[in-house]
């Protein structure tokens, strides 16, 4: 274009060469702006890549934390189940102990009653009557045995 404009008549040539310089200047400005934007875009692309990798790291960290949280929750639930099972076993053991204590109390009462009965029977005189040859108190003992050792009140 430059060569064609120089070969034209001088009055047209000056106008065309001025426009040509203006166009070249615009072209150089556009090229520099393009380079600036391209480098900014490449920087932005690099920045986006870094952010995406950072997000990927954050997501993997988040997944790791979620996994640890789920494991902790599972362990906590297992511990709660073991505590509930232990509590149930403790209550069953306590119930069994109460039952055993009640049985022992009944046996103690039976032994005390038997002891009282023996004591009463030993208190009744058991002497041989010289004239009849019978034992005194024998009937009394039989009567007490039939009553089961209950005392008269």
VOSEKOL-836170 format. One line per field, with one value per atom (N, C-alpha, C): residue number from 1; atom name; y, z, x. Coordinates in nm, 2 decimals. Atoms other than C-alpha are relative to their C-alpha. Example, Ala and Ser with C-alpha at 12.3 -4.5 7.8 and 13.67 -1.06 7.14 Angstrom:
resi = c(1, 1, 1, 2, 2, 2)
name = c(N, CA, C, N, CA, C)
v = c(-0.12, -0.45, 0.12, -0.11, -0.11, 0.11)
w = c(0.00, 0.78, 0.00, 0.00, 0.71, 0.08)
u = c(0.09, 1.23, 0.09, -0.09, 1.37, -0.08)
REM end
This chain:
resi = c(1, 1, 1, 2, 2, 2, 3, 3, 3, 4, 4, 4, 5, 5, 5, 6, 6, 6, 7, 7, 7, 8, 8, 8, 9, 9, 9, 10, 10, 10, 11, 11, 11, 12, 12, 12, 13, 13, 13, 14, 14, 14, 15, 15, 15, 16, 16, 16, 17, 17, 17, 18, 18, 18, 19, 19, 19, 20, 20, 20, 21, 21, 21, 22, 22, 22, 23, 23, 23, 24, 24, 24, 25, 25, 25, 26, 26, 26, 27, 27, 27, 28, 28, 28, 29, 29, 29, 30, 30, 30, 31, 31, 31, 32, 32, 32, 33, 33, 33, 34, 34, 34, 35, 35, 35, 36, 36, 36, 37, 37, 37, 38, 38, 38, 39, 39, 39, 40, 40, 40, 41, 41, 41, 42, 42, 42, 43, 43, 43, 44, 44, 44, 45, 45, 45, 46, 46, 46, 47, 47, 47, 48, 48, 48, 49, 49, 49, 50, 50, 50, 51, 51, 51, 52, 52, 52, 53, 53, 53, 54, 54, 54, 55, 55, 55, 56, 56, 56, 57, 57, 57, 58, 58, 58, 59, 59, 59, 60, 60, 60, 61, 61, 61, 62, 62, 62, 63, 63, 63, 64, 64, 64, 65, 65, 65, 66, 66, 66, 67, 67, 67, 68, 68, 68, 69, 69, 69, 70, 70, 70, 71, 71, 71, 72, 72, 72, 73, 73, 73, 74, 74, 74, 75, 75, 75, 76, 76, 76, 77, 77, 77, 78, 78, 78, 79, 79, 79, 80, 80, 80, 81, 81, 81, 82, 82, 82, 83, 83, 83, 84, 84, 84, 85, 85, 85, 86, 86, 86, 87, 87, 87, 88, 88, 88, 89, 89, 89, 90, 90, 90, 91, 91, 91, 92, 92, 92, 93, 93, 93, 94, 94, 94, 95, 95, 95, 96, 96, 96, 97, 97, 97, 98, 98, 98, 99, 99, 99, 100, 100, 100, 101, 101, 101, 102, 102, 102, 103, 103, 103, 104, 104, 104, 105, 105, 105, 106, 106, 106, 107, 107, 107, 108, 108, 108, 109, 109, 109, 110, 110, 110, 111, 111, 111, 112, 112, 112, 113, 113, 113, 114, 114, 114, 115, 115, 115, 116, 116, 116, 117, 117, 117, 118, 118, 118, 119, 119, 119, 120, 120, 120, 121, 121, 121, 122, 122, 122, 123, 123, 123, 124, 124, 124, 125, 125, 125, 126, 126, 126, 127, 127, 127, 128, 128, 128, 129, 129, 129, 130, 130, 130, 131, 131, 131, 132, 132, 132, 133, 133, 133, 134, 134, 134, 135, 135, 135, 136, 136, 136, 137, 137, 137, 138, 138, 138, 139, 139, 139, 140, 140, 140, 141, 141, 141, 142, 142, 142, 143, 143, 143, 144, 144, 144, 145, 145, 145, 146, 146, 146, 147, 147, 147, 148, 148, 148, 149, 149, 149, 150, 150, 150, 151, 151, 151, 152, 152, 152, 153, 153, 153)
name = c(N, CA, C, N, CA, C, N, CA, C, N, CA, C, N, CA, C, N, CA, C, N, CA, C, N, CA, C, N, CA, C, N, CA, C, N, CA, C, N, CA, C, N, CA, C, N, CA, C, N, CA, C, N, CA, C, N, CA, C, N, CA, C, N, CA, C, N, CA, C, N, CA, C, N, CA, C, N, CA, C, N, CA, C, N, CA, C, N, CA, C, N, CA, C, N, CA, C, N, CA, C, N, CA, C, N, CA, C, N, CA, C, N, CA, C, N, CA, C, N, CA, C, N, CA, C, N, CA, C, N, CA, C, N, CA, C, N, CA, C, N, CA, C, N, CA, C, N, CA, C, N, CA, C, N, CA, C, N, CA, C, N, CA, C, N, CA, C, N, CA, C, N, CA, C, N, CA, C, N, CA, C, N, CA, C, N, CA, C, N, CA, C, N, CA, C, N, CA, C, N, CA, C, N, CA, C, N, CA, C, N, CA, C, N, CA, C, N, CA, C, N, CA, C, N, CA, C, N, CA, C, N, CA, C, N, CA, C, N, CA, C, N, CA, C, N, CA, C, N, CA, C, N, CA, C, N, CA, C, N, CA, C, N, CA, C, N, CA, C, N, CA, C, N, CA, C, N, CA, C, N, CA, C, N, CA, C, N, CA, C, N, CA, C, N, CA, C, N, CA, C, N, CA, C, N, CA, C, N, CA, C, N, CA, C, N, CA, C, N, CA, C, N, CA, C, N, CA, C, N, CA, C, N, CA, C, N, CA, C, N, CA, C, N, CA, C, N, CA, C, N, CA, C, N, CA, C, N, CA, C, N, CA, C, N, CA, C, N, CA, C, N, CA, C, N, CA, C, N, CA, C, N, CA, C, N, CA, C, N, CA, C, N, CA, C, N, CA, C, N, CA, C, N, CA, C, N, CA, C, N, CA, C, N, CA, C, N, CA, C, N, CA, C, N, CA, C, N, CA, C, N, CA, C, N, CA, C, N, CA, C, N, CA, C, N, CA, C, N, CA, C, N, CA, C, N, CA, C, N, CA, C, N, CA, C, N, CA, C, N, CA, C, N, CA, C, N, CA, C, N, CA, C, N, CA, C, N, CA, C, N, CA, C, N, CA, C, N, CA, C, N, CA, C, N, CA, C, N, CA, C, N, CA, C, N, CA, C, N, CA, C, N, CA, C, N, CA, C, N, CA, C, N, CA, C)
v = c(-0.12, 0.00, 0.12, -0.11, 0.23, 0.03, -0.02, 0.18, 0.06, -0.05, 0.24, 0.15, -0.13, 0.56, 0.10, -0.09, 0.70, 0.02, -0.01, 0.64, 0.09, -0.08, 0.86, 0.14, -0.14, 1.23, 0.06, -0.06, 1.45, 0.05, -0.04, 1.60, -0.11, 0.12, 1.26, -0.08, 0.07, 1.11, 0.04, -0.05, 1.33, -0.05, 0.04, 1.25, -0.15, 0.15, 0.87, -0.04, 0.03, 0.86, 0.03, -0.04, 1.04, -0.11, 0.10, 0.79, -0.13, 0.12, 0.51, 0.00, -0.01, 0.63, -0.02, 0.01, 0.66, -0.14, 0.14, 0.31, -0.09, 0.08, 0.17, 0.02, -0.03, 0.35, -0.08, 0.08, 0.20, -0.15, 0.14, -0.14, -0.03, 0.02, -0.11, 0.00, -0.01, 0.00, -0.13, 0.12, -0.29, -0.12, 0.12, -0.54, 0.00, 0.00, -0.42, -0.03, 0.03, -0.43, -0.15, 0.15, -0.78, -0.08, 0.07, -0.89, 0.02, -0.02, -0.73, -0.09, 0.08, -0.90, -0.15, 0.14, -1.23, -0.04, 0.03, -1.22, 0.00, -0.01, -1.12, -0.13, 0.12, -1.41, -0.12, 0.11, -1.65, 0.00, -0.01, -1.52, -0.04, 0.03, -1.55, -0.15, 0.15, -1.91, -0.07, 0.06, -1.99, 0.01, -0.02, -1.84, -0.09, 0.09, -2.03, -0.15, 0.13, -2.35, -0.02, 0.01, -2.28, 0.00, 0.00, -2.20, -0.13, 0.13, -2.52, -0.11, 0.10, -2.72, 0.02, -0.03, -2.54, -0.05, 0.05, -2.62, -0.16, 0.14, -2.98, -0.05, 0.03, -2.98, 0.02, -0.02, -2.83, -0.11, 0.11, -3.09, -0.13, 0.12, -3.37, 0.01, -0.02, -3.22, -0.02, 0.01, -3.19, -0.14, 0.14, -3.55, -0.08, 0.07, -3.66, 0.03, -0.04, -3.46, -0.07, 0.07, -3.61, -0.14, 0.14, -3.96, -0.02, 0.01, -3.90, 0.03, -0.03, -3.75, -0.12, 0.11, -4.05, -0.12, 0.10, -4.29, 0.03, -0.04, -4.09, -0.03, 0.02, -4.10, -0.15, 0.15, -4.48, -0.05, 0.04, -4.53, 0.04, -0.06, -4.31, -0.09, 0.08, -4.51, -0.14, 0.13, -4.84, 0.01, -0.02, -4.71, 0.01, -0.02, -4.60, -0.14, 0.13, -4.95, -0.09, 0.08, -5.11, 0.04, -0.06, -4.88, -0.05, 0.04, -4.97, -0.15, 0.14, -5.34, -0.03, 0.01, -5.30, 0.03, -0.04, -5.12, -0.11, 0.10, -5.39, -0.12, 0.11, -5.66, 0.04, -0.04, -5.46, -0.01, 0.01, -5.43, -0.15, 0.15, -5.81, -0.05, 0.05, -5.88, 0.06, -0.06, -5.64, -0.07, 0.07, -5.81, -0.14, 0.13, -6.15, 0.01, -0.02, -6.02, 0.02, -0.03, -5.89, -0.13, 0.13, -6.23, -0.09, 0.09, -6.42, 0.05, -0.06, -6.18, -0.03, 0.03, -6.24, -0.15, 0.14, -6.62, -0.02, 0.02, -6.59, 0.05, -0.05, -6.38, -0.10, 0.11, -6.65, -0.12, 0.11, -6.92, 0.04, -0.05, -6.71, -0.01, 0.01, -6.68, -0.14, 0.14, -7.05, -0.06, 0.04, -7.12, 0.05, -0.06, -6.88, -0.06, 0.07, -7.04, -0.14, 0.14, -7.39, 0.01, -0.02, -7.26, 0.02, -0.02, -7.13, -0.12, 0.13, -7.46, -0.09, 0.09, -7.66, 0.06, -0.06, -7.42, -0.03, 0.03, -7.46, -0.15, 0.15, -7.84, -0.03, 0.03, -7.84, 0.05, -0.06, -7.63, -0.08, 0.08, -7.87, -0.11, 0.10, -8.10, -0.14, 0.14, -8.46, -0.09, 0.08, -8.65, -0.13, 0.13, -9.01, 0.00, 0.00, -9.04, -0.13, 0.12, -9.28, -0.10, 0.09, -9.43, -0.07, 0.05, -9.47, -0.06, 0.04, -9.52, 0.07, -0.08, -9.27, 0.12, -0.13, -8.97, 0.11, -0.12, -8.64, 0.09, -0.10, -8.38, -0.06, 0.06, -8.63, 0.05, -0.05, -8.52, 0.14, -0.14, -8.16, 0.02, -0.01, -8.21, -0.04, 0.04, -8.39, 0.12, -0.11, -8.10, 0.11, -0.10, -7.85, -0.03, 0.04, -8.05, 0.01, -0.01, -8.06, 0.14, -0.14, -7.69, 0.07, -0.06, -7.64, 0.09, -0.09, -7.47, 0.14, -0.13, -7.18, 0.02, -0.03, -7.01, 0.04, -0.06, -6.94, 0.14, -0.14, -6.58, 0.04)
w = c(0.00, 0.00, 0.00, -0.01, 0.09, -0.14, 0.14, -0.26, -0.09, 0.09, -0.44, 0.03, -0.04, -0.24, -0.05, 0.04, -0.33, -0.15, 0.15, -0.70, -0.05, 0.05, -0.71, 0.00, 0.01, -0.76, 0.13, -0.12, -0.49, 0.09, -0.09, -0.36, 0.06, -0.04, -0.33, 0.09, -0.06, -0.22, 0.15, -0.14, 0.10, 0.09, -0.08, 0.21, 0.03, -0.01, 0.15, 0.10, -0.09, 0.32, 0.15, -0.14, 0.63, 0.06, -0.04, 0.64, 0.03, -0.02, 0.60, 0.13, -0.13, 0.89, 0.12, -0.11, 1.10, 0.01, -0.01, 1.01, 0.06, -0.06, 1.09, 0.15, -0.14, 1.42, 0.08, -0.06, 1.50, 0.00, 0.00, 1.39, 0.11, -0.11, 1.62, 0.14, -0.13, 1.91, 0.02, -0.02, 1.85, 0.02, -0.03, 1.83, 0.14, -0.14, 2.16, 0.10, -0.09, 2.32, -0.01, 0.02, 2.18, 0.08, -0.08, 2.33, 0.15, -0.14, 2.66, 0.05, -0.04, 2.67, -0.01, 0.01, 2.55, 0.12, -0.12, 2.83, 0.13, -0.12, 3.08, 0.00, 0.01, 2.95, 0.04, -0.04, 2.98, 0.15, -0.15, 3.33, 0.07, -0.06, 3.40, -0.01, 0.02, 3.26, 0.10, -0.10, 3.48, 0.14, -0.13, 3.77, 0.02, -0.01, 3.70, 0.02, -0.02, 3.67, 0.15, -0.14, 4.01, 0.09, -0.09, 4.16, -0.01, 0.02, 4.01, 0.08, -0.07, 4.15, 0.15, -0.14, 4.48, 0.04, -0.03, 4.47, 0.01, 0.00, 4.39, 0.13, -0.13, 4.69, 0.11, -0.10, 4.90, 0.00, 0.00, 4.78, 0.05, -0.05, 4.85, 0.16, -0.15, 5.20, 0.06, -0.05, 5.24, 0.01, 0.00, 5.14, 0.11, -0.11, 5.38, 0.14, -0.12, 5.66, 0.02, 0.00, 5.57, 0.04, -0.03, 5.58, 0.15, -0.14, 5.92, 0.09, -0.08, 6.05, 0.00, 0.01, 5.93, 0.08, -0.08, 6.09, 0.15, -0.14, 6.42, 0.04, -0.04, 6.41, 0.01, -0.01, 6.34, 0.13, -0.13, 6.64, 0.12, -0.11, 6.86, 0.01, 0.00, 6.76, 0.05, -0.05, 6.83, 0.15, -0.14, 7.17, 0.07, -0.06, 7.24, 0.01, 0.00, 7.15, 0.11, -0.10, 7.38, 0.14, -0.12, 7.66, 0.03, -0.02, 7.61, 0.04, -0.03, 7.61, 0.14, -0.14, 7.93, 0.10, -0.09, 8.09, 0.01, 0.00, 7.99, 0.09, -0.08, 8.14, 0.14, -0.14, 8.46, 0.06, -0.05, 8.50, 0.02, -0.01, 8.44, 0.12, -0.12, 8.70, 0.13, -0.12, 8.95, 0.03, -0.02, 8.90, 0.05, -0.05, 8.95, 0.15, -0.14, 9.27, 0.09, -0.09, 9.41, 0.02, -0.02, 9.34, 0.10, -0.09, 9.51, 0.15, -0.13, 9.81, 0.06, -0.05, 9.84, 0.04, -0.03, 9.83, 0.13, -0.13, 10.10, 0.12, -0.11, 10.31, 0.05, -0.03, 10.29, 0.07, -0.07, 10.38, 0.14, -0.13, 10.67, 0.10, -0.09, 10.80, 0.03, -0.03, 10.76, 0.11, -0.10, 10.96, 0.13, -0.13, 11.23, 0.06, -0.04, 11.25, 0.05, -0.04, 11.27, 0.13, -0.12, 11.54, 0.12, -0.10, 11.74, 0.04, -0.03, 11.71, 0.08, -0.07, 11.83, 0.15, -0.13, 12.12, 0.09, -0.07, 12.22, 0.04, -0.03, 12.20, 0.11, -0.11, 12.42, 0.13, -0.13, 12.68, 0.07, -0.06, 12.73, 0.08, -0.08, 13.02, -0.05, 0.05, 12.92, 0.11, -0.11, 13.24, 0.01, -0.02, 13.32, 0.13, -0.13, 13.57, 0.07, -0.07, 13.83, 0.02, -0.03, 13.90, -0.13, 0.12, 13.55, -0.10, 0.09, 13.36, -0.14, 0.12, 13.10, 0.00, 0.01, 12.98, 0.01, -0.01, 13.08, -0.11, 0.10, 12.81, -0.14, 0.14, 12.52, -0.08, 0.07, 12.43, -0.03, 0.03, 12.46, -0.12, 0.11, 12.22, -0.13, 0.12, 11.97, -0.04, 0.03, 12.00, -0.07, 0.05, 11.93, -0.14, 0.13, 11.63, -0.10, 0.09, 11.48, -0.03, 0.02, 11.52, -0.08, 0.08, 11.34, 0.08, -0.08, 11.63, 0.02, -0.02, 11.64, 0.14, -0.14, 11.97, 0.03, -0.04, 12.15, 0.05, -0.04, 12.20, 0.10)
u = c(0.08, 0.00, 0.09, -0.09, 0.28, 0.06, -0.06, 0.44, -0.10, 0.10, 0.11, -0.03, 0.03, 0.04, 0.12, -0.11, 0.39, 0.00, 0.00, 0.34, -0.11, 0.11, 0.03, 0.04, -0.02, 0.00, 0.02, -0.04, 0.14, -0.11, 0.10, -0.18, -0.08, 0.07, -0.35, 0.10, -0.11, -0.02, 0.01, -0.02, 0.00, -0.11, 0.12, -0.35, 0.00, 0.00, -0.31, 0.11, -0.11, 0.03, -0.04, 0.04, -0.12, -0.10, 0.10, -0.41, 0.08, -0.07, -0.16, 0.08, -0.07, 0.05, -0.09, 0.10, -0.26, -0.05, 0.04, -0.37, 0.11, -0.11, -0.02, 0.01, 0.00, -0.03, -0.11, 0.11, -0.37, 0.03, -0.03, -0.25, 0.10, -0.10, 0.06, -0.07, 0.07, -0.17, -0.09, 0.08, -0.41, 0.09, -0.09, -0.12, 0.05, -0.05, 0.02, -0.11, 0.11, -0.32, -0.03, 0.03, -0.37, 0.10, -0.10, -0.04, -0.02, 0.03, -0.13, -0.12, 0.12, -0.47, 0.03, -0.04, -0.32, 0.08, -0.08, -0.06, -0.09, 0.09, -0.34, -0.09, 0.08, -0.55, 0.08, -0.09, -0.26, 0.02, -0.02, -0.20, -0.13, 0.13, -0.57, -0.02, 0.01, -0.56, 0.08, -0.09, -0.26, -0.06, 0.06, -0.44, -0.12, 0.12, -0.76, 0.05, -0.05, -0.55, 0.04, -0.04, -0.40, -0.12, 0.12, -0.74, -0.07, 0.07, -0.89, 0.08, -0.08, -0.60, -0.01, 0.02, -0.64, -0.14, 0.13, -1.01, 0.00, -0.01, -0.93, 0.07, -0.07, -0.69, -0.10, 0.10, -0.97, -0.10, 0.10, -1.21, 0.05, -0.06, -0.97, 0.01, -0.01, -0.91, -0.14, 0.13, -1.28, -0.05, 0.03, -1.33, 0.07, -0.07, -1.06, -0.07, 0.07, -1.23, -0.13, 0.13, -1.57, 0.02, -0.02, -1.42, 0.04, -0.03, -1.26, -0.12, 0.12, -1.58, -0.10, 0.09, -1.78, 0.06, -0.06, -1.53, -0.02, 0.02, -1.55, -0.14, 0.14, -1.93, -0.03, 0.02, -1.92, 0.05, -0.06, -1.69, -0.08, 0.09, -1.91, -0.12, 0.13, -2.22, 0.03, -0.04, -2.03, 0.02, -0.02, -1.93, -0.13, 0.14, -2.29, -0.07, 0.07, -2.41, 0.06, -0.06, -2.15, -0.04, 0.04, -2.25, -0.15, 0.14, -2.62, 0.00, -0.01, -2.53, 0.05, -0.05, -2.33, -0.10, 0.10, -2.61, -0.11, 0.10, -2.86, 0.05, -0.06, -2.62, 0.00, -0.01, -2.58, -0.14, 0.14, -2.96, -0.04, 0.03, -3.00, 0.07, -0.07, -2.73, -0.06, 0.06, -2.89, -0.13, 0.12, -3.22, 0.02, -0.04, -3.06, 0.04, -0.05, -2.89, -0.11, 0.12, -3.22, -0.07, 0.07, -3.38, 0.07, -0.08, -3.10, -0.01, 0.02, -3.12, -0.13, 0.13, -3.49, -0.01, -0.01, -3.43, 0.07, -0.08, -3.16, -0.08, 0.08, -3.40, -0.10, 0.10, -3.67, 0.07, -0.07, -3.42, 0.04, -0.04, -3.30, -0.12, 0.13, -3.66, -0.03, 0.02, -3.70, 0.09, -0.10, -3.38, -0.03, 0.03, -3.48, -0.12, 0.12, -3.82, 0.03, -0.04, -3.67, 0.08, -0.08, -3.43, -0.09, 0.10, -3.72, -0.07, 0.07, -3.90, 0.09, -0.09, -3.60, 0.01, -0.01, -3.56, -0.12, 0.13, -3.93, -0.01, 0.01, -3.91, 0.10, -0.10, -3.60, -0.05, 0.04, -3.77, -0.11, 0.10, -4.06, 0.06, -0.06, -3.98, -0.02, 0.01, -3.92, 0.06, -0.05, -3.90, -0.08, 0.06, -3.98, -0.08, 0.08, -4.27, 0.02, -0.05, -4.17, -0.12, 0.11, -4.52, -0.05, 0.07, -4.66, 0.11, -0.10, -4.33, -0.01, 0.02, -4.44, 0.09, -0.07, -4.25, -0.10, 0.08, -4.40, 0.04, -0.04, -4.41, 0.00, 0.00, -4.43, -0.12, 0.12, -4.78, 0.01, -0.03, -4.68, 0.09, -0.09, -4.40, -0.08, 0.07, -4.63, -0.10, 0.09, -4.88, 0.08, -0.08, -4.61, 0.05, -0.05, -4.48, -0.11, 0.11, -4.83, -0.03, 0.03, -4.87, 0.11, -0.11, -4.54, 0.09, -0.09, -4.37, -0.05, 0.06, -4.61, -0.02, 0.02, -4.62, -0.15, 0.13, -4.95, 0.02, -0.01, -5.01, -0.10)
REM end
